[in-house]
């Protein structure tokens, strides 16, 4: 699929596991958990944001530092669920 036709998304959340090419990104947002299609390219990894592309979308993930500080138990629960599945 041509990059020009991909949906562009800017979301705020936390990566539940390190992002890797060929694997789905697991992102915890305030409204729930997002499971992307497999990552085809990682264009930026930084303290405040991660930019990556999947087969169908181009993502800008703004790291939610407040969530990291305040919702540690919620993040831990989702990470446990990932280990089981």
LINLIN-V844004 format. One record per residue. RES is the residue in one small letter. PSI is psi in whole degrees, 0 to 359 (999 if undefined). OMEGA is omega in degrees with one decimal (none if undefined). BURIAL is b if it has 9 or more other C-alpha atoms within 8 Angstrom, else e. Layout:
BEGIN
res = (RES | RES)
psi = (PSI | PSI)
omega = (OMEGA | OMEGA)
burial = (BURIAL | BURIAL)
END
This chain:
BEGIN
res = (x | x | x | x | x | x | x | x | x | x | x | x | x | x | x | x | x | x | x | x | x | x | x | x | x | x | x | x | x | x | x | x | x | x | x | x | x | x | x | x | x | x | x | x | x | x | x | x | x | x | x | x | x | x | x | x | x | x | x | x | x | x | x | x | x | x | x | x | x | x | x | x | x | x | x | x | x | x | x | x | x | x | x | x | x)
psi = (135 | 135 | 329 | 340 | 2 | 145 | 134 | 126 | 133 | 119 | 160 | 128 | 203 | 134 | 132 | 344 | 160 | 141 | 134 | 140 | 134 | 349 | 159 | 140 | 136 | 114 | 129 | 122 | 171 | 332 | 357 | 196 | 138 | 134 | 110 | 172 | 168 | 140 | 130 | 336 | 140 | 118 | 338 | 135 | 116 | 181 | 322 | 343 | 158 | 129 | 130 | 166 | 139 | 184 | 331 | 346 | 158 | 121 | 141 | 112 | 113 | 118 | 126 | 91 | 330 | 318 | 319 | 322 | 315 | 332 | 39 | 319 | 321 | 317 | 317 | 321 | 315 | 321 | 321 | 316 | 324 | 324 | 325 | 322 | 999)
omega = (-179.6 | -178.3 | -178.3 | -177.8 | -179.1 | 177.1 | 177.4 | -177.5 | 170.2 | -177.2 | 178.5 | -178.7 | -175.8 | 172.9 | 179.6 | 174.0 | -179.8 | -179.1 | -177.8 | 176.3 | 179.4 | 179.6 | 176.9 | 173.8 | 177.3 | -173.9 | 174.7 | 175.8 | 179.0 | -178.1 | 179.8 | -175.9 | 179.5 | 178.1 | -175.7 | 167.8 | -176.3 | -179.4 | 177.9 | 178.7 | 174.1 | -174.9 | 178.7 | 173.4 | -179.0 | -179.3 | -174.8 | 179.8 | 175.0 | 178.3 | -179.3 | -177.2 | 173.0 | 179.8 | -173.0 | -172.8 | 172.4 | -174.3 | 163.1 | 178.9 | 175.2 | -176.0 | -179.1 | -176.8 | 176.2 | 178.1 | 178.8 | -178.4 | -169.9 | -172.8 | -177.6 | -177.8 | 177.6 | 178.3 | 179.4 | 178.7 | 179.0 | 178.1 | 176.6 | 178.9 | 178.1 | 179.4 | -177.8 | -176.3 | none)
burial = (e | e | e | e | e | b | e | e | e | e | b | b | b | b | b | b | e | e | b | b | b | e | b | b | b | b | b | b | b | e | e | e | e | b | e | b | b | b | b | b | e | b | e | e | e | e | e | e | b | b | b | b | b | b | b | b | b | b | b | b | b | b | b | b | e | e | b | b | e | e | b | b | e | e | b | e | e | b | b | e | e | e | e | e | e)
END
